[in-house]
Amino acid sequence: MVEGDCQIQMGRFISFLQELSCFVTRCYEVVMNVVHQLAALYISNKIAPKIIETTGVHFQTMYEHLGELLTVLLTLDEIIDNHVTLKEHWTMYKRLLKSVHHNPSKFGIQEEKLKPFEKFLLKLEGQLLDGMIFQACIEQQFDSLNGGVSVSKNSTFAEEFAHSIRSIFANVEAKLGEPSEIDQRDKYVGICGLFVLHFQIFRTIDKKFYKSLLDICKKVPAITLTANIIWFPDNFLIQKIPAAAKLLDRKSLQAIKIHRDTFLQQKAQSLTKDVQSYYVFVSSWMMKMESILSKEQRMDKFAEDLTSRCNVFIQGFLYAYSISTIIKTTMNLYMSMQKPMTKTSVKALCRLVELLKAIEHMFYRRSMVVADSVSHITQHLQHQALNSISVAKKRVISDKKYSEQRLDVLSALVLAENTLNGPSTRQRRLIVSLALSVGTQMKTFKDEELFPLQVVMKKLDLISELRERVQTQCDCCFLYWHRAVFPIYLDDVYENAVDAARLHYMFSALRDCVPAMMHARHLESYEILLDCYDKEIMEILNEHLLDKLCKEIEKDLRLSVHTHLKLDDRNPFKVGMKDLALFFSLNPIRFFNRFIDIRAYVTHYLDKTFYNLTTVALHDWATYSEMRNLATQRYGLIMTEAHLPSQTLEQGLDVLEIMRNIHIFVSRYLYNLNNQIFIERTSNNKHLNTINIRHIANSIRTHGTGIMNTTVNFTYQFLKKKFYIFSQFMYDEHIKSRLIKDIRFFREVKDQNDHKYPFERAEKFNRGIRKLGITPEGQSYLDQFRQLISQIGNAMGYIRMIRSGGLHCSSNAIRFVPDLEDIVNFEELVKEEGLAEETLKAARHLDSVLSDHTRNSAEGTEYFKMLVDVFAPEFRRPKNIHLRNFYIIVPPLTLNFVEHSISCKEKLNKKNKIGAAFTDDGFAMGVAYILKLLDQYQEFDSLHWFQSVREKYLKEIRAVAKQQNVQSASQDEKLLQTMNLTQKRLDVCLQEFELLYFSLSSARIFFRADKTAAEENQEKKEKEETKTSNGDLSDSTVSADPVVK
């Protein structure tokens, strides 16, 4: 709590304390008035005139109600005494008031208003917070000072008071702790209050009666006054009448406290048994209720039927009372004595709470029939009571002796009769019981008549207030102070899923706390308190049930789908089995203004988890799809299909991602020219990602075709950086000098070598470069240069794929147009029909989309040509003359590439596959692109390099074959094996060179290798001239001569 909050809350609470103070003052006045009235009725002075003849008249009801009022005051004392926080906040509030007193202007308060407020607070503290509410009531001055009613000296009243207490006690004692107990505990609290009031007024003690009152503590060691407030009668009686306590020996007082501990132990042990027996009782009672209320009432047995209904209703109430008493007493005793509860006890008590709510629910479910029956039963009971009274009335009338007392009796009986003829309201029943207090004197009723009448009146009380009484007994607002049991309860529900439906009852019990919280006055709004409570309960529910359930279901589905992995022993006979599907057959549980649907919660969790994990690892989509189907089959969950946008399952790496990280992409992926596919170089997973045209097409479909041009721009920026490094390498003195030397050498020897570049020279270059230095990874400068060219080639391969993907996407989109040659103009059609402006806009939009798609699918942009045109002029400028040596480095580069390619392919068969690869056509693409930029296809072809390689390898292969023939005669096995290996290696090398040659030839086609730069320029000029001449002669009839190339 933030500092200052408690003072603010106390400030809000003052008005409530003022209201409470007014209520307490009113209670004092009522007690005083009732005592005066009773004292006036029972006068010991023989001479003084009597109001009515009270000999044999006992207004027991009055004393019972007076006892109830004293119980209220006593309860208020106990509540405040138990409320530590209230006292702490009160002290802090008083401190605040002192600081306000020193500087009132700072707080904006007038000083003259502070004094009365402080006095008022002192009055409140003295009256309410010092625990003296009950004491102040009984210590009132009951004797009138101005010669009015005398109370303490009135011996007749004292006797009548004591007699009434004893009579009530006799009735209460017999029923206390019995199955037929209704409200005897509450009356016992009232009796103790009345006994203390009697002692306070008359200062006499009936020691024997005092002892009997204390003996009740053995039967009932504690009584719950309200919610979590528990009251110990022995403490109360000893504290309020210390004089009487001294008369008793210490041992007997000590025995009461020891008995309380043993009572709690016994209760804890017998709880499980109690639950079982009450389970049977309540179940059979519910069956009775159902059968009785479902039966049609027969007119000939109407009275019997009403009696049986009445008994069943009362029985239900009695069960509710007994169960409620067990729960409240046990829980509150544990709490007040600060003893830990065992898990078994907690579970048993929660079961009792469920039974309690089940009884309430039964009454609620059949409330229409119950309400109907209650009105009939009250009439029937009133009829029985009227019969008894009319018999007694006749008896009184038949006795002709007249006396005032007899007249009083007759009047009382007539009053009772008149009152019973009408609705059975609380006031009417009260009048009847008071009238019968007068009407039963002078033996008007025989003993066998009086007892049935009392039973009927009790039943009438119960049945008339059945709904309210059942509601009060089944109210579980005390659970607010025992929320700690809820997690244990949920764990139990989760473990024993068989009867998961009982959750409804527990949430119904938790809802009972809400009405009381709505009266909260210390907060700005009671909504704050409700929100906190709601949040707390939901957090516990999520942690102890819903989340566990979600995880368990997910785990079960995973293990079921991966049974082939043999993860652990899932034999239900060994590890047990929980049928969690029962949770999903539950109806949604109502709590506050929401419904908790366990089924929907788990379904949402699984949907979300499966969706998120599928997006992370797209290759697992089939597994999650299988788990979805299994969830439907096994648990009946209706799962949502993960419709990932644009069939993301086929999207692979997104175009946007590649575009942003193109430098990483070209180094991590390998290009395959023939299949137009990129394959990941290495991966931490068991799988390598691939990217093909379909992925790119889906990606373009997601982002739109505009992304294609952006990608080309990004690639252009990337190539610029790479060509800078390329230029630096070619400019390096070591490299440049060697290349110039090689060119000179080739020019000198080409006539002797049949215009073929010697293989040995390329090999020598390769070895020579290694001498310049090697990186820590063992790579020479030529290896790095090869990688640079491969990356440039990969970038070009990616551009090619983008173009193909764009065409693929466009053709997919346009396939719904019937005839591409004849597309209708929708805008014109709409205009003809004279449709609305919005329709015209839509038609115009549709036309533009269709024309875009038609154009895209027909042409596709020549991105390669663009990227050649943009770099070629720069490459061919005189200042970049050092780049002209590139064609002569290609032979050593190809040698280096073939060596690298063979080692990569050999690694495929090894266990450690790091660096393994089966394709890298990026190199061929890179070489073809750079040769085109430098316009060096003819120079490179003049080397006849691949012919030279082929001849060299074929020559060696023939030599090896010849040697094999010679050696096979001498039969030297080891030598033969060596030769076989040599031949295999030569075959592999030749094959790799052939593959490279094919790849390079294919790649050259993209860059129009058949034309040199000069030829291309010539073609361009001719096209332009044709266009101009066509434009000039469009009106002329003379035909121009065709331009001959």
LUMDOGU-7945 format. One record per residue (C-alpha): x, z, y. Coordinates in pm, whole numbers, plus 32768, in hexadecimal, padded with zeros to 4 digits. Layout:
XZY...
//
This chain:
80008000800080847FA3815A80D380C8823F7FA8811A83187EAF808782247E4981D981997DF6825C82F87D27812383417C6D814D81F77C2E82BD82407BAA825B83977AAE817182F67A52828381FD79FB838D8302789D82FF83387858832081C378D2848B81C777E684CE82E876C38441821D7731851880F6773C864A81D875D58608824A756985E280DD7611872B8078757087E2819D741D875A8131745E87D27FCC74A689328050735B8931810C729C88BB7FD7733A89CA7EFB72E78AD17FFF717F8A51801E71458A467EA471D08BA77E7570F18C257F906FBE8B7B7F016FFB8C097DA470428D647E356EF88D4F7EF76E3C8CFB7DB26ECE8E1D7CEC6EA68F507DC96F0690A77D426E4591557E566CF791B67DB26C4191DE7EFC6CA990927F9B6BAB8F777F706BFF8E7B7E606BEB8D027E956B7E8CCF7D2B6B818DA97BF96CD78D647B5F6CC98E487A326D228D6A79086D628C3E79ED6EC38BB079CA6F218A8D7AA9703B8A2179C0703D88C17A517093894B7BA971C48A007B1F723188CB7A5E722487FC7B9D72D7890B7C6173E189037B5073FF87897B7B743987B57CF1754688BC7CB475E787CB7BB875FE86C57CCD76B787B87DB2779588287C9777E586BB7C42784686757DAD793B87997D9E79D687147C5E79F485AF7CE47AA886207E207B8187137D5A7BEF85F67C727C2F85047D917DA085417DE67DC184027EB37CA184667F977D4B85B17FE97E9C850980297E01840781117D3C851981C37E7D85D8820E7F22849A82937DEF845383687E0085B184017F70857B844E7F1A843484FA7E1484EC85C87F1C85E4863F7FFC84CA86B97ECD842C87667E8D857E880C7FEA857D88A97FC1842189397E4F83B689457E84829F8A477F6F81E689577E5281CD885C7D4C818089647C7F82BD89247BE483AA8A247C6E850B8A007B1885B38A2B7A9884FB88F77BB78576881B7B5886EB881A79F686BB878F7A7E85C3868F7B8486BC86197A7787C985FB79A086D885357AC3868E84487B01880284157991883083C179A0871082C67AD987A082257A4588FB820878F8888281827965876A80957AD8875B804D7B2788C780007A5C88C37EBD795889B67F46781D88DC7F44777889967E2278018AE87E87777F8AC67FED76298A6D7F6476038BA27E88769C8C877F9175898C35808C74C98D578126738B8D3D805272E88E7980E172328E2C822572BF8F06833771858F01840D70AB8FAB830970428E71824F70688E4380D971378F47802571FD8EAE7F0773198F8D7E89723A90C47E75711D90097DC67135908E7C5F700B8FBF7BE070B18E807C5D72008EEF7BC871588F207A74709C8DD67A8C71DE8D237AF3729E8DB679CC717B8D7178DE716B8C02794A72E48BD5791F72CE8C6D77C171A38B92776372528A5477D4738D8AC6772172CD8B0675DE724889A075E8739E8911763D746889D9754073948968741B73C887F67468753087F974EB7618872D741174F886B9733374A0854872F57359857873B4740F85EE74F173868542762773FC85E9776A744A874A76F575B6873A776D754E86F178D1744F880A78BF755E88F6783D762C88B0797674F389027A4374C28A47797D76278AB479CB75E68A677B3B749E8B297B3775468C4F7A8376548C617B9275468C447CA274828D5F7BF975BA8E397BF276088DE57D5D74A98E477DD374598F727CF475B88FE77C95754F90377B2F75EE8FAE79F2754F8F8578A076918FAB77D875F28F327696756A8DF7773C76BA8DBD77E8775F8DC87691765F8CD4760076A68BE67723781B8BF476D377D98BC8755E774A8A6F75A978B08A0975FF78FE8A0E748C77F6890474557832884C759C7995888B761E796D879F7746785B86DF77F8787E859A78B877CB85C17A0477FA845B7A7878EC833C7A277A4183E179EF79E7853B7A7279F086397956797B87A0797B79E088D278B078C289D378AC79A58AF778477A8C8AC07976795A8AAA7A5978B38BE879D779F88CB179DF7A518C387B3B78F78C697BD778A68DB87B3079F68E667B0A79488FB97AE378A38F4679A079E38EA379247A938FF6793479909085784679F98F8977397B378FB076727C568EC276B07C5E8E47754C7B048DB175557B568CFC769C7C9B8C7D76067BDF8C0D74CD7B078B2675A27C3D8A7076257CD48A5674C77B8889D474467B9188C1754C7CDD884074C07C64884E73587B2087A073BF7BEB867F744E7CC4866673157B94866972317AE88568730B7C16848372F87C16849E717C7A9F846C71537A83834D724F7AB3823A714C79A982D6706D78BF82FE719678EB819171ED78978124708C775F81FC707776E5819A71D2772A802F717B763780507058753A8119712675398029724B752E7EF2716C74037F7970A8735A7FE471ED73897E82727972EE7DF3713D71C77EE2716471A07E8172D071A27D10727870A87D37715C6FBA7E1E721C6FBD7D4D73596F9C7C04729B6E6A7C7871DA6D167C2B72666C4F7D6372C16B1D7D9B71E969F67E31729E69917F0E71796AEC7FB171716B317FA372E46B6C811A73136C5A812E71EA6D167FFE72676D3C809673C36DBA81DE73306EBF812A725B6F2C805973886F468191745C701E823B73537103810B732F713480F674AA7184826974BF726F824D7394732F81387445734E8210757A73C7833974AA74D582657406754181EC755F7551835775DB761E83D074B1771382AC74BF773882C77639777C843E761C7889840A7511793B82FD75DC793183B3772B798B850A76A27AAC848C75CC7B4483A276CE7B23849577F17BA685BB77227CDC84F576C67D08849B78327CD385F778C47DAA86A177BA7EAF858C77E77ED7854F76767F3283F875E87E29833A75287E81828C73E27E42811673C27D45815E72AD7C80824373977C87813E74AC7C07802E73C17AF68116733B7A848174749B7A7C8005750079A47FBF73CF78B680D0744778AD803175A178497EEA74FA77347F9C743876B98039757A76A37EE5762476037E5474EB74E77F51750C74BC7EFC767B74C67D89762B73BE7DB9751E72D07E5A761973257D4F771972F87C2D7627719F7CA675C271497D2D771C70077C6177376F787CF375F570047E4E76416F667E54779E6E1A7DE977096E2F7EF375FA6E9A800876EC6D587FE977B86C877FFE76776D52812575F16D3081EB77386BB881B777316BAF822775C56C7D836176136BA883AF77456A77838F76676B09848B756E6B5F857D76886A03855A7722696585AB75CF6A3086EC75B169DE87547717686A870876F2685B87EC75BA68FD89067681681988C277AD66E188DE76D567698A26765067918AAF77B366368A357822658F8AC676F066148C22774765108C9B784165E08DBA78CC66388D617A2E67848DBE7ACB68648D247BD269768CF87AD468878C3579EE68218B5F7B1569938B177B5D69C38AAD79F2689289CB79FA68FB892F7B466A5B88F57ABC69CF884B798268E4876F7A516A0D87147B346AE086BD7A0169C485E779766990852D7ABD6B0484F27AE46B28846D79826A18836E79C86AF582707A716C5081DA7A686D5F82B879D76E3382DF7B106F3A83EB7B406E6B84AC7C426D3584AC7B636DFA852E7A386E92863E7B146D3786A97B8B6CBB86AE7A216DDA878F79B16DA1887E7AD96C2B887F7A976C6988CD79276D4F89EC798D6C178A8C7A256B2189FD79266BCF8A8577EE6BA78BF7784C6A938CD477B26ABE8C2D765B69F58AFA76C26AB98A3575BE6AF58AA2745C6C618AA073EA6C28897873006B8B88B874256C8E890B752D6DC2888D74726D35872C742E6CCC8719759E6E328770760D6EBC8667751D6DC7856275A76E2B85B8770E6F9D859B76B76F60844A76146E9983DD77436FC1843D782270AF8376774A6FD98240771B6F71822D788A70DE822878F77161816F77C472098052788272B4813479827322822D787973AF812377907463808778B874F881D6791F756E822977BF75FE80CF778176AC80C378D3782280A7788F78A580C679F3798A81E079777A6380C978DD7AEA80897A3C7BBE81C37A137C1D816878AE7C8C7FFF78E57DCA804A78237D06802276DB7CAE7EB777287DFF7E1A76C27DFC7ED975767C977E68753C7CF07CFA757C7E1A7D1074907D2C7D9373877C317C7973C67D4B7B7C73A87DC87C1472627C6A7C2671CC7BD67ADE723F7AB77AF8714579CD7BA472387A4B7B10737E78E57B05740279007C77745B79C27C0F759278727BCE763978167D3E761A79627DB976A4794B7CD477D477E77D49780878707EAE780B79837E4E7902787A7DB179E477D17F077A0078EB7F787AE678857E797BED77447F157C8177FA805D7CC8791B7FA37D6D78267EF07E5277EB803E7F00795E805E7F5E797D80C580CA7AF380F980FA7B457F8581027AEE7E7A82007A0C7DDF80F979BF7E427F937A167CDA7F367B897D3A7F4F7B5D7E437E427A947D567D687B9D7C477D897CB17D377D207BE67DA77BF37B8D7C437B947CF97BD87BB17D767CFF7AE37C7F7CC879C67CC17B5079C07E3B7B8779B77E167C75788F7D2C7B8077DF7E1F7A6078157F4D7B2677A37EB97BD476757DC97ACF75F17DB27976768F7F26792C76B37F7479B9755A7E5B78E574CA7EDC77AB757A803F77E374FD7FCB782E739A7EEC76F9738A8004761F741580FC76B3731C8009767A71FC7FCE750F7262814674D17286819975687133807D74A9708E80F3735E711F825E73A670C48222741F6F5E831E731C6EE3843273E66F8D83EB75176EAA841576086FCF83A277516F3782C477DD6E2A815B77A26E9080BD780A6D477F8178C96DB37F9379A36C7A80E77A206CEB80DC7A226E677F647A526E967E7E79796F617DAF79A3709C7C8078CB70D87CA3789A724E7B96778D724C7A9478A7726B7AFB78D873D67A8977777422792A77AC739F78F678BC74A67806787C75C278AA7891771B78D479FC778B783E7A5678DB791A7B2379C278D67B447B38786A79F07BB9791879267AAD790178D379407A3978FF786A7A3077E377717B42782876707B1376D475D37B38761D77217C6676F677827D2576A876427CC17537764D7D3E751F77B57E8675CC77587EC374E076317E6173AD76FD7F4C74127815806C7469772A804B732D7659802C7253778F815A72EA783D823372DE770681CB717776BE82337110781D838571BA77EA83C6711A769582F36FE07679836C6F97751982B170D174A3815C7048750580F9700B739A814971747339807271FD74537F5C710C74027F62718D729C7F5B72F5731B7E2D729E73F37D71721672C87DCF734671FA7D50742F730E7C02737B72FD7BED738871827C6874EC71527BE3759E72877AD274B473007B7C748F74547B17735875147C6572E3759D7C9D71EE76BB7D6070B476737E9F70A677447E576F6377FE7FAB6F4E789E7F9F6E5479C27FE86CE8796C80276D42780181546E12785981A76E2576E882346CC5771782D06CFA786E84266D88781E84FE6DC5794F84426D7C7A8F84B16C597B6D84BE6D457C9785A66E357BDF868F6D197B74868D6C897CD386EE6DD37D7388006E147C7388726CB17C2689E26D1A7C29899B6E137B1088B66D237A5789B16C067A3B8ABE6CEF79B889DF6DA178BC89226C78782C89966B45776A88F569F07796888869057681886B67A2770187A1670375E98692681075C9868E6865773C86AB69D676F487796AFB777687EF6C077680886F6D5D76DF89E66D8176A189D86EEC762588D06FFD761B88BA717175D0877E713175048756709073B386CA6F5E746387566E5D755386726DED766C86346C79769185A46BB177AF85026A6177798428696A783982E56A1C77D683606B65786B83C26AB879AD827469FE79BC81B46B46799282896BE77A9C824A6AC77B8E80D96AE37B3F80E56C547B9E81A76C287CE481416AC87D4B820869837D6082A269E47EB0839A6ABE7DF5844869887D6784DD691E7EB885476A837F0385F96A917DB386B769507E03871F69E47F53879E6B207EA8885E6A497DAD88F669807ECB89746AC47F6D8A026B337E1D8AB169E17DE18B4D69F17F3B8BFC6B387EE18C696AB87D8C8CF369727E1B8DC16A3C7F0E8E6B6AED7DE88E87699B7D388F3B69077E6590286A307E7B908A6A087D0F90C968957D36919768D77E72927669D57DC593DF69557DCE941F699A7C5B92E968DC7BF4930667C17CF2947467797CA1942E676D7B2A930466867B5993C465957C3B94DF65977B3B93E165467A28934664297AF0949F63947B2E94FB63BC79C293B96310794F93F161EC7A38954D61C179AD94F461D1783B93956140783194085FE477CF94CF606F76AC93B06159764192A6604E763E921160E6778091C6622D76CC921D6384775793066430765C9275655E75A493C7660E75AB93D265FF7728928166B2774092F667B67645943767EB770B93696822784D92926920779693C369E3771D947169C8786D934D6A63792793576B93784394B66BD878C3942C6C027A2593826D4479BE92696DD878F0914D6EC6795091237019789D90146F7277C891176E73774F90966D4C781D91736C4778BF912D6B9F7A1190AA6A7179568FB26B4F78968F2D6BD379DF8F1C6A737A708E596A02793A8D666B25796D8D3B6AC37ADA8CE0695E7A768BF369E279688B426AB97A6D8B20698C7B568A9668C57A2F89A469E279D5892069DE7B3988E368667B1B883E689B79C7875C699C7A6A86FB68A27B7986A967A37A6B85D168A679BD851E68FE7B0184C5678E7B328448676E79C9838668B679EB82E568397B2D827966F47A8581FA67B87958813168A17A3B80A267817B07804166B479D57F9767EB79427ED3681B7A827E7666AD7AAF7E03667A79487C9D66CF79AD7C8D65A17A957BF3648279C87CA4635C7A6C7DDB63877B437DC262227BC27C6262537C477C3163AC7CE77AF063D97DAD7B0A644D7F177A3065857F1B7A3865AB8096798E645A80C4788864A97FBC783465F3806A7817654481BA772C64418124764C6556809B765B661281E776B26762814C771B68A18204786668CA82C078EB69C281BA78AE68C380A5796467BC81727A9168A481987A9068EB80247A7E67757FD27BA2672C80C17C6B6840801A7C1C67B57EC07C8866577F2C7DD866D87FAD7E1467A07E697DC3666E7D937EA665877E5F7FC3668A7E4A7FA166A47CD27F8B65297CA580C464F57D768185660A7CC6812A65947B69817A64277BBA82C9644A7C69837465977C55849165C07D4E85EC652E7D0A86A3667A7D3687E465FD7C8F87FD64DB7D8387C965CD7EA488DD66B77E2B89CA65917DF6897E64FF7F4F89B1664A7FFF8B0B66987F6D8B9E65387F258BFD64DD808D8CBF662380B48D6F65F97F648DD764947FB48E6364DF810E8FDA64A581419019661681938FAA666D802F90A165787F939121668E7EAB8FD2667E7DF2901C65157D8B9105659C7C818FDC662F7BC38FB565177AC4911165597A3790C766CC79F68F9466737924905E662D77E09108678777DB8FB9681F78408F08677A7719901B67F876318FEC695776BC8E72693876988E8768C3752B8F6B69E774CF8E7A6AD975798D496A3874D58DE06A4A73758E3A6BBC739E8CD56C07741B8C376B5772F28D1C6C0771FB8CAC6D5872868B446D0A72238B9A6D5270B88C4E6E9671058BB56FEF710F8C1E703272758B726F19732E8BFC6F6174898C516E14752E8B9C6D4774238AEA6C0A74968A7C6ABD74078A4669F575458AD869DE76A28A72688F77368A9D691878948C0868A478818BA76739783A8AA4674479548BA667D77A448CB166D279F38BB565B27A128B36663A7B628C90666A7BFB8D0A65147B838BD6647E7C2C8C18653A7D708D7E64BA7D738D0E635F7CFE8E1463717BE88D5862F57AB88E2F61BA7AAE8F75627D7AD68F12636879BE8EA5624878DE8FF3619F791E909862C278658FDD62637725900763D376D58F0663FA75BF8F9062C5750A90E8635F751F906764A674898FAD63F4737190DE6326731391BF6459731590D96524722F908E64027144920463C371249242653270CB911D65376FD691A664056F25930064A16F14927065E26E7A91A565176D7D92DE64576D1C939F659B6CEC9283662A6C1A929765046B2D940E653C6B0693EC66B36AD792CE669F69DF93C8660C68EB94BC67326916939268206902940D692369FB92C969E36A2F932F6AA76B6593A3696F6C15925F68BE6BB8918E69DA6C4C925669CB6D8F921D68556DA590A868796D67909469766E82915D688E6F659074676C6F198F4468486F5C8FD368B670AB901D674F71108EB966E570AF8E2767FF717E8EFF67A672AC8EA1663772938D31668F72718D40677073A58DE4665B74728CDC656673FB8BC5665A74628C67668D75B58C83651475E28B0F64E975948AAC6603767F8B85657677958AF664177762899364A7776F89E0656F78A78A73643D7957892763867931888364877A1C8980642D7B2A896762AF7AF88AC6628C7A6F8A9A61137A558AC360EC7BCE8BE5613F7CAE8BB261C57E0E8BF2606A7EA28AED5FC77DBF89EB60D37E178A23609F7F8C89FF5F257F6088B55F5A7EA48837603E7FBB88865F3980C687D85E248008869C5EF87FE186935F3B815586C85DCC81A985AC5D6680C084C55E60816B851B5DD882C784FA5C69826583A75CB581C283365D5D830183A35C3583E083045B29830681C05BD982AF80F75AE8839081C959B18343816958BF823282D2585A81F48360590E80C984BB599F80EF85CF59567FF485FF5A737F0187305B437F48882B5B0E7E3589065C307DDB
//
